[in-house]
Each structure stands twice: as structure tokens, then as C-alpha cells.
Amino acid sequence: MPHLDLTIDLGSRRARIVSTARADGDFGLERVTDDDRRRFHPAPWTWLRQVHGADVVTVVAAGAGAGSAADAAVTDVVDAPVAVLTADCAPVVLVGDRAVAAVHAGWRGLVAGVIEAAAARLVALDARPVTTILGPCISPASYEFGATDLAVVAARYGPTVGAVSDRGTPALDLPAAVAAACVAAGWPAPERPACTSAPGFFSHRTRGDRERQTTLAWLELAP
């Protein structure tokens, strides 16, 4: 069973969001298979070669734009799954009333404005904000962070992004930074997620894992 499997009613449509964990297997691009993907949606996925930037792909058909160098994908097409991969970075799904976005948000992407860029693309598709879902990502307790880089994030999103790790060192509160970016973009702040340092997830920072979780979103017609 995936870590998250949510259905959000949008009237004549529904948004589905799935976020995997370690038990669901490795979705890293070098290792994932089509059969792995079909376990969660049979249509071709739009997956991304994530580069920690703010480029956004608009998906006009299932699988369109797959392999693009980007960090977010948006679609208003039914049964066109959009996906991001993470092992500590934040997987964010912006749900609009007629479109969805999957966003890969590490600290560099956040500072570059990836969430705001994805939200703007949703607005361009005439989608109004409904909710935000944040999948598993690293918590500040496990995210020691250099003071210089922390100042860069705080300059954009405010002092609430600063925290202290379990070792008493400066840390980045990545969920707080995501929440601030969502609010700045006109989308609701998400609830705090599970931390990838927990044994049930892949974590590059905590355990050096090379494997990846996936967070997948798509639209479907309401029954």
C-alpha cells in the first residue's frame, strides 16, 4: 500500500494523489520499469529529469513531455498522470478545481520559484486553488543546513524556515518553506508530512539511499 492514496472531489472530476514509500519499491529513473508505473496508473506517465530549477511542463496528453528537464508538470487532461521523484526533497501537489500540478521542491527550486511557477501555470489553465498535498520529505530535525544558504531561503520566505537540528546545528525547515511558497502563490499551506528519515522511506541525506519515492497525481472523471 502506498504511503498516501487520496481522492479529492472536484465536482464532475476527481483528483487522485499517490505517494509511495520504501515498501512500494524504487522509482528512480535508472531502475523503474513500466510495470512498476502501471501498478498505480496504466496510462503513460509524465516523469521529469529534475534539475532543481523552476521550469514547468504543461501536459496535453498522457505521457507528453516525459523526460523533460524540469521540476514541475501541470495538466488539465483526464488520466494524464504527472509524477515527481524524491528521497528528501519535497513532493508537492497543487490541486486546482480543473487541473493539478506535481512539483519537485528542493531548496534551490524553492528559491528559484518552482511552486509559484507551477501555480501560475495552473491559473493559466483557468484552475482555481482547492488544496495542497505535501508528500514525505526531510524534517528540520534531520536537515542540517549551512548558515549562508539558510539566509538565502529566509530572505525569500521569512525567518520561519530556520530551525535547529537534533544535533543542535542550524537546520532548514523544508515543510515551512514549502508552506510559505504555497501561500505566496495563492494556494493553501499543506499539512506537515512524514519525514523521510523514518525507516519506511528512502532518504539520501539520512542513509545515503540511491532509491527514490514517487508522488503521482492525475485527474479522473467522477462516477
C-alpha positions in Angstrom: 0.0 0.0 0.0 1.4 3.5 -0.8 2.1 6.0 1.9 -0.7 8.3 0.6 -3.6 7.4 -1.6 -6.0 10.4 -1.7 -9.1 11.2 -3.7 -10.3 14.9 -3.8 -13.7 15.7 -5.2 -13.8 18.4 -7.8 -17.4 18.1 -8.9 -17.5 16.4 -12.3 -13.9 15.4 -11.8 -11.7 14.0 -9.0 -8.0 14.4 -8.3 -6.0 11.4 -7.2 -2.7 11.7 -5.4 -0.5 8.7 -4.6 2.8 8.9 -2.7 4.9 5.8 -2.3 7.2 4.6 0.4 10.1 2.1 0.6 7.8 -0.9 0.6 6.5 0.1 -2.8 9.9 -0.2 -4.4 12.4 2.1 -6.2 11.1 4.6 -8.7 14.5 6.0 -9.6 14.7 6.7 -13.3 17.6 4.3 -13.9 15.7 1.4 -12.2 12.0 1.9 -12.5 10.1 -0.2 -15.1 6.9 0.4 -17.0 5.3 -2.4 -14.9 6.2 -0.5 -11.7 4.4 2.6 -13.0 1.4 0.6 -14.3 0.7 -0.6 -10.7 -0.5 2.9 -9.9 -1.8 4.1 -13.3 -2.0 2.2 -16.6 -1.5 5.3 -18.8 1.9 6.7 -19.8 3.3 8.9 -17.0 4.9 12.3 -17.5 8.1 12.0 -15.4 10.8 14.6 -15.3 14.6 14.8 -15.3 14.7 17.1 -12.3 17.3 19.8 -12.2 16.4 21.9 -9.1 15.1 24.8 -11.2 11.7 26.4 -11.9 10.8 25.1 -15.3 7.2 23.7 -15.7 5.9 21.3 -18.3 2.2 21.6 -19.4 1.0 18.1 -20.2 -1.6 17.9 -23.0 -1.8 14.1 -23.3 -0.8 11.2 -21.2 2.9 10.8 -21.2 3.5 14.1 -23.1 6.7 15.8 -22.0 8.1 12.7 -20.3 11.8 13.1 -19.7 11.8 16.9 -19.9 14.4 18.8 -17.9 12.0 20.4 -15.5 10.8 20.3 -11.9 7.0 20.6 -12.2 4.3 19.3 -14.5 0.7 20.5 -14.8 -2.3 19.1 -16.6 -6.0 19.6 -17.0 -6.3 16.4 -19.0 -8.1 13.4 -17.5 -6.0 10.3 -17.0 -2.7 12.0 -17.7 -0.6 11.2 -14.7 2.2 13.6 -13.7 5.0 12.5 -11.3 8.0 13.7 -9.4 10.7 11.7 -7.6 12.2 12.4 -4.2 14.3 11.0 -1.5 14.3 14.0 0.9 13.2 17.0 -1.3 9.5 18.0 -1.1 7.0 16.4 -3.5 4.2 18.9 -3.7 0.8 18.5 -5.4 -1.2 21.7 -6.1 -4.8 20.8 -6.7 -7.0 23.2 -8.6 -10.7 22.9 -9.4 -9.9 21.7 -13.0 -6.1 20.9 -13.1 -3.3 19.5 -11.0 0.5 20.1 -10.7 3.2 17.8 -9.4 6.2 19.8 -8.1 9.7 18.7 -7.1 10.8 21.3 -4.5 14.3 21.2 -3.1 15.7 24.3 -1.5 17.2 25.5 -4.8 14.0 25.0 -6.7 12.1 26.8 -3.9 14.4 29.8 -4.1 14.1 29.7 -7.9 10.3 29.9 -7.6 9.2 26.5 -8.8 6.0 26.4 -6.7 5.0 29.9 -7.8 5.7 29.0 -11.4 3.6 25.8 -11.2 0.7 27.8 -9.6 0.9 30.4 -12.3 0.6 27.7 -15.0 -2.4 26.3 -13.2 -4.0 29.7 -13.2 -3.3 29.9 -17.0 -5.4 26.8 -17.3 -8.2 28.6 -15.5 -7.7 26.5 -12.4 -8.6 28.0 -9.0 -6.9 26.8 -5.8 -8.5 23.9 -3.9 -5.8 22.3 -1.7 -2.2 21.4 -1.5 -0.7 18.0 -0.6 2.8 17.6 0.6 4.3 14.1 0.4 7.1 12.7 2.6 10.2 14.9 2.8 13.1 15.6 5.2 12.2 17.3 8.5 14.3 20.1 10.1 15.4 17.7 12.9 17.4 15.8 10.2 18.3 18.6 7.8 21.4 20.3 9.0 21.9 23.4 6.7 24.7 25.9 6.2 24.1 29.3 7.6 24.8 31.1 4.2 22.3 29.0 2.3 19.8 29.2 5.1 20.0 33.0 4.8 19.2 32.8 1.1 16.0 30.8 1.8 15.0 33.0 4.7 15.4 36.1 2.5 12.8 34.8 0.2 10.4 33.1 2.6 10.9 34.6 6.0 12.5 33.5 9.3 10.1 30.6 9.9 12.3 28.5 7.5 15.1 28.5 10.1 15.2 25.7 12.6 17.6 23.6 14.8 18.5 20.0 14.0 18.6 17.1 16.5 22.3 17.9 16.8 21.7 21.5 17.8 23.0 22.8 14.5 21.3 25.2 12.0 18.6 23.5 10.0 16.2 24.2 7.2 12.5 23.6 7.9 11.7 22.5 4.3 7.9 22.0 5.0 7.7 25.5 6.4 9.4 26.9 3.3 7.0 24.9 1.1 4.1 26.3 3.0 5.3 29.9 2.7 5.8 29.4 -1.1 2.3 27.9 -1.5 0.7 30.8 0.4 2.7 33.3 -1.7 1.4 31.6 -4.8 -2.2 31.8 -3.6 -2.5 28.1 -2.7 -3.3 26.7 0.7 -0.4 25.7 3.0 -0.2 21.9 3.3 -0.2 19.8 6.4 3.2 18.7 7.7 4.2 15.4 6.1 6.0 12.3 7.3 9.8 12.6 7.5 11.9 10.6 5.1 14.4 9.9 7.8 11.9 7.4 9.2 12.8 3.8 8.3 9.9 3.3 5.9 11.2 5.8 3.3 14.2 6.3 1.1 16.5 9.1 2.4 19.7 10.2 0.7 20.6 12.6 3.4 20.0 10.2 6.4 21.1 6.8 4.9 22.7 7.6 1.6 19.9 5.8 -0.3 20.0 6.0 -4.1 16.4 4.9 -4.4 13.5 7.2 -4.9 9.9 7.6 -3.8 7.4 8.8 -6.4 4.5 11.2 -5.9 1.9 10.9 -8.7 -1.2 13.0 -9.4 -3.9 12.7 -12.1 -7.5 13.7 -12.8 -10.3 11.3 -13.4 -14.0 11.6 -14.2 -16.2 11.4 -11.1 -18.5 8.3 -11.2 
